[in-house]
Amino acid sequence: MTALAETDHLKIGLYRFNQPLFTRAWRFFKVRPPAGDSAPERTDEKYCIYDEPHRDYLYSRAYVKRLIRELGTEDGYRQVLAIEPVAKDVSIRATGS
């Protein structure tokens, strides 16, 4: 598993995507069990693994790519997240020098 590169973050798309929507996505794709499950290690290892020492999950670059692909269209966004896509603010702000 690798950390999400900033370039991947920038490619996610034109639609709003946050932690609650990320949760909807992993539930839709069934990449891991729900919180409190008696077998947290039962994951789709192509996309997610359980990190026993931290008691949380790590998501793969393949999963990030799948999210980008699946949520990159209005139809895909609606199907996976069961809500209408909301455009995110993509304006670029200049920084002071």
Secondary structure, DSSP 4 states (H G I P E B T S, - for coil): --PPPHHHHHHS-SB---HHHHHHHHHHHT-SPPTT-S-TT---TTTEEEETTTTEEEE-HHHHHHHHHHHSSHHHHHHHHSS---B---PPPP---
